[in-house]
């Protein structure tokens, strides 16, 4: 399984994250927040909640992909409903098959999401030069010949 990424590792290794909704075909770039290890979706209503989905890079699933984490914010109070942490929709792993695809379900809401990551790549190049030639010895100018 891949190592978790903290906020610094995320900034160093991930250039962009795009998500495509299978239902609508719309692709959106996810955003990060200062000192966060997550990429955030736009919040949306579901049931009595506004739901904030995020890809949590510090919590990888068994395929090494970030967990799709859902925060449930009560529409009336504007507060997180921490009791929803026990709900199956709180943590969603990627679907089998190798791609970063998720199917998030809550009440009447089903979202199938395909994620594409643009990784930052760095490398080191090494160059070796070789020269071929010959050396001819020349006496210094101030030496006296035959002396």
C-alpha positions as YAML, in Angstrom:
chain: A
units: angstrom
residues:
- id: 1
  name: UNK
  ca: [0.00, 0.00, 0.00]
- id: 2
  name: UNK
  ca: [1.20, 3.54, -0.75]
- id: 3
  name: UNK
  ca: [2.47, 5.73, 2.04]
- id: 4
  name: UNK
  ca: [0.12, 8.42, 3.33]
- id: 5
  name: UNK
  ca: [0.74, 11.99, 2.18]
- id: 6
  name: UNK
  ca: [0.68, 14.88, 4.61]
- id: 7
  name: UNK
  ca: [0.07, 18.49, 3.49]
- id: 8
  name: UNK
  ca: [3.76, 19.03, 2.56]
- id: 9
  name: UNK
  ca: [3.93, 15.73, 0.64]
- id: 10
  name: UNK
  ca: [0.73, 16.56, -1.20]
- id: 11
  name: UNK
  ca: [2.07, 19.97, -2.28]
- id: 12
  name: UNK
  ca: [5.39, 18.41, -3.34]
- id: 13
  name: UNK
  ca: [3.98, 15.44, -5.30]
- id: 14
  name: UNK
  ca: [0.53, 16.30, -6.70]
- id: 15
  name: UNK
  ca: [0.11, 19.00, -9.35]
- id: 16
  name: UNK
  ca: [-3.64, 18.69, -10.06]
- id: 17
  name: UNK
  ca: [-6.57, 16.40, -9.31]
- id: 18
  name: UNK
  ca: [-9.55, 16.22, -11.67]
- id: 19
  name: UNK
  ca: [-12.81, 14.41, -11.01]
- id: 20
  name: UNK
  ca: [-15.36, 13.44, -13.63]
- id: 21
  name: UNK
  ca: [-18.94, 12.63, -12.68]
- id: 22
  name: UNK
  ca: [-20.16, 9.54, -14.55]
- id: 23
  name: UNK
  ca: [-23.73, 10.79, -14.17]
- id: 24
  name: UNK
  ca: [-23.19, 14.23, -15.75]
- id: 25
  name: UNK
  ca: [-19.90, 13.89, -17.64]
- id: 26
  name: UNK
  ca: [-18.69, 17.14, -16.03]
- id: 27
  name: UNK
  ca: [-15.00, 17.32, -15.07]
- id: 28
  name: UNK
  ca: [-13.91, 19.58, -12.21]
- id: 29
  name: UNK
  ca: [-10.51, 20.36, -10.72]
- id: 30
  name: UNK
  ca: [-10.42, 19.71, -6.98]
- id: 31
  name: UNK
  ca: [-8.81, 22.21, -4.63]
- id: 32
  name: UNK
  ca: [-6.62, 21.95, -1.56]
- id: 33
  name: UNK
  ca: [-6.65, 24.08, 1.56]
- id: 34
  name: UNK
  ca: [-3.71, 25.47, 3.48]
- id: 35
  name: UNK
  ca: [-2.05, 22.76, 5.60]
- id: 36
  name: UNK
  ca: [-4.51, 20.08, 4.46]
- id: 37
  name: UNK
  ca: [-3.82, 16.56, 3.25]
- id: 38
  name: UNK
  ca: [-7.05, 16.52, 1.22]
- id: 39
  name: UNK
  ca: [-8.45, 17.59, -2.14]
- id: 40
  name: UNK
  ca: [-11.95, 19.07, -1.75]
- id: 41
  name: UNK
  ca: [-15.10, 18.82, -3.88]
- id: 42
  name: UNK
  ca: [-17.73, 21.54, -4.02]
- id: 43
  name: UNK
  ca: [-20.32, 20.93, -1.26]
- id: 44
  name: UNK
  ca: [-23.76, 19.73, -2.36]
- id: 45
  name: UNK
  ca: [-27.11, 18.99, -0.67]
- id: 46
  name: UNK
  ca: [-28.07, 15.39, 0.16]
- id: 47
  name: UNK
  ca: [-30.99, 14.65, 2.47]
- id: 48
  name: UNK
  ca: [-30.92, 17.03, 5.47]
- id: 49
  name: UNK
  ca: [-27.22, 17.78, 4.93]
- id: 50
  name: UNK
  ca: [-24.77, 19.73, 2.89]
- id: 51
  name: UNK
  ca: [-22.09, 17.17, 2.07]
- id: 52
  name: UNK
  ca: [-18.42, 18.02, 1.71]
- id: 53
  name: UNK
  ca: [-16.55, 15.23, -0.11]
- id: 54
  name: UNK
  ca: [-12.78, 15.14, -0.03]
- id: 55
  name: UNK
  ca: [-10.02, 12.80, -1.10]
- id: 56
  name: UNK
  ca: [-7.96, 12.08, 2.03]
- id: 57
  name: UNK
  ca: [-4.37, 11.23, 1.01]
- id: 58
  name: UNK
  ca: [-3.37, 10.32, 4.58]
- id: 59
  name: UNK
  ca: [-6.03, 7.60, 4.69]
- id: 60
  name: UNK
  ca: [-5.38, 5.23, 1.78]
- id: 61
  name: UNK
  ca: [-7.65, 2.32, 0.89]
- id: 62
  name: UNK
  ca: [-6.43, -1.23, 0.25]
- id: 63
  name: UNK
  ca: [-5.62, -0.30, -3.39]
- id: 64
  name: UNK
  ca: [-3.38, 2.61, -2.29]
- id: 65
  name: UNK
  ca: [-5.88, 5.26, -3.40]
- id: 66
  name: UNK
  ca: [-7.01, 8.09, -1.13]
- id: 67
  name: UNK
  ca: [-10.22, 7.46, 0.78]
- id: 68
  name: UNK
  ca: [-13.27, 9.42, -0.34]
- id: 69
  name: UNK
  ca: [-14.28, 11.05, 2.92]
- id: 70
  name: UNK
  ca: [-17.68, 12.71, 3.47]
- id: 71
  name: UNK
  ca: [-18.40, 15.40, 6.05]
- id: 72
  name: UNK
  ca: [-22.08, 15.91, 6.82]
- id: 73
  name: UNK
  ca: [-23.05, 19.47, 7.71]
- id: 74
  name: UNK
  ca: [-26.56, 19.94, 9.12]
- id: 75
  name: UNK
  ca: [-28.41, 22.42, 6.89]
- id: 76
  name: UNK
  ca: [-30.28, 24.01, 9.81]
- id: 77
  name: UNK
  ca: [-27.43, 24.46, 12.28]
- id: 78
  name: UNK
  ca: [-24.49, 24.67, 9.86]
- id: 79
  name: UNK
  ca: [-22.56, 22.30, 12.13]
- id: 80
  name: UNK
  ca: [-20.83, 19.00, 11.37]
- id: 81
  name: UNK
  ca: [-22.92, 16.02, 12.42]
- id: 82
  name: UNK
  ca: [-20.22, 13.89, 14.04]
- id: 83
  name: UNK
  ca: [-22.68, 11.02, 14.53]
- id: 84
  name: UNK
  ca: [-22.51, 10.54, 10.75]
- id: 85
  name: UNK
  ca: [-18.88, 9.35, 11.12]
- id: 86
  name: UNK
  ca: [-20.39, 5.91, 11.81]
- id: 87
  name: UNK
  ca: [-22.43, 5.95, 8.58]
- id: 88
  name: UNK
  ca: [-21.07, 3.84, 5.66]
- id: 89
  name: UNK
  ca: [-21.15, 6.94, 3.41]
- id: 90
  name: UNK
  ca: [-18.55, 8.64, 5.63]
- id: 91
  name: UNK
  ca: [-15.64, 6.62, 4.15]
- id: 92
  name: UNK
  ca: [-15.70, 5.19, 0.63]
- id: 93
  name: UNK
  ca: [-12.85, 3.19, -0.91]
- id: 94
  name: UNK
  ca: [-12.12, 3.07, -4.63]
- id: 95
  name: UNK
  ca: [-13.84, 0.50, -6.83]
- id: 96
  name: UNK
  ca: [-11.96, -2.66, -7.87]
- id: 97
  name: UNK
  ca: [-10.15, -2.56, -11.20]
- id: 98
  name: UNK
  ca: [-7.11, -0.34, -10.71]
- id: 99
  name: UNK
  ca: [-8.57, 3.02, -11.72]
- id: 100
  name: UNK
  ca: [-9.34, 5.68, -9.15]
- id: 101
  name: UNK
  ca: [-13.11, 5.37, -9.33]
- id: 102
  name: UNK
  ca: [-15.54, 5.71, -6.45]
- id: 103
  name: UNK
  ca: [-19.25, 5.14, -5.99]
- id: 104
  name: UNK
  ca: [-20.60, 7.28, -3.17]
- id: 105
  name: UNK
  ca: [-24.11, 6.52, -1.92]
- id: 106
  name: UNK
  ca: [-26.28, 8.27, 0.65]
- id: 107
  name: UNK
  ca: [-30.07, 8.05, 0.84]
- id: 108
  name: UNK
  ca: [-31.30, 8.87, -2.71]
- id: 109
  name: UNK
  ca: [-27.96, 10.27, -3.86]
- id: 110
  name: UNK
  ca: [-25.55, 8.14, -5.89]
- id: 111
  name: UNK
  ca: [-22.40, 9.62, -7.38]
- id: 112
  name: UNK
  ca: [-19.95, 7.65, -9.47]
- id: 113
  name: UNK
  ca: [-16.69, 9.57, -9.70]
- id: 114
  name: UNK
  ca: [-13.58, 9.00, -11.79]
- id: 115
  name: UNK
  ca: [-10.42, 10.69, -10.50]
- id: 116
  name: UNK
  ca: [-7.33, 11.65, -12.53]
- id: 117
  name: UNK
  ca: [-4.13, 12.82, -10.83]
- id: 118
  name: UNK
  ca: [-1.39, 14.89, -12.45]
- id: 119
  name: UNK
  ca: [1.75, 14.01, -10.48]
- id: 120
  name: UNK
  ca: [4.76, 16.27, -10.20]
- id: 121
  name: UNK
  ca: [7.85, 14.53, -11.52]
- id: 122
  name: UNK
  ca: [11.44, 15.44, -10.84]
- id: 123
  name: UNK
  ca: [14.64, 13.76, -11.82]
- id: 124
  name: UNK
  ca: [18.38, 14.05, -11.99]
- id: 125
  name: UNK
  ca: [20.36, 13.93, -15.21]
- id: 126
  name: UNK
  ca: [23.98, 12.94, -15.35]
- id: 127
  name: UNK
  ca: [26.27, 13.88, -18.21]
- id: 128
  name: UNK
  ca: [29.75, 12.58, -18.93]
- id: 129
  name: UNK
  ca: [32.13, 14.21, -21.42]
- id: 130
  name: UNK
  ca: [35.15, 12.55, -22.94]
- id: 131
  name: UNK
  ca: [37.95, 14.16, -24.90]
- id: 132
  name: UNK
  ca: [40.55, 12.44, -27.08]
- id: 133
  name: UNK
  ca: [43.83, 14.06, -28.05]
- id: 134
  name: UNK
  ca: [47.59, 14.02, -27.61]
- id: 135
  name: UNK
  ca: [50.11, 16.15, -25.71]
- id: 136
  name: UNK
  ca: [53.32, 17.60, -27.11]
- id: 137
  name: UNK
  ca: [55.95, 18.79, -24.62]
- id: 138
  name: UNK
  ca: [57.37, 22.21, -25.41]
- id: 139
  name: UNK
  ca: [60.38, 23.56, -23.48]
- id: 140
  name: UNK
  ca: [59.72, 26.73, -21.50]
- id: 141
  name: UNK
  ca: [60.70, 30.01, -23.22]
- id: 142
  name: UNK
  ca: [63.37, 30.97, -20.70]
- id: 143
  name: UNK
  ca: [65.44, 27.76, -20.93]
- id: 144
  name: UNK
  ca: [68.64, 28.01, -22.86]
- id: 145
  name: UNK
  ca: [69.11, 25.32, -25.47]
- id: 146
  name: UNK
  ca: [72.06, 23.03, -24.96]
- id: 147
  name: UNK
  ca: [72.82, 24.44, -21.56]
...
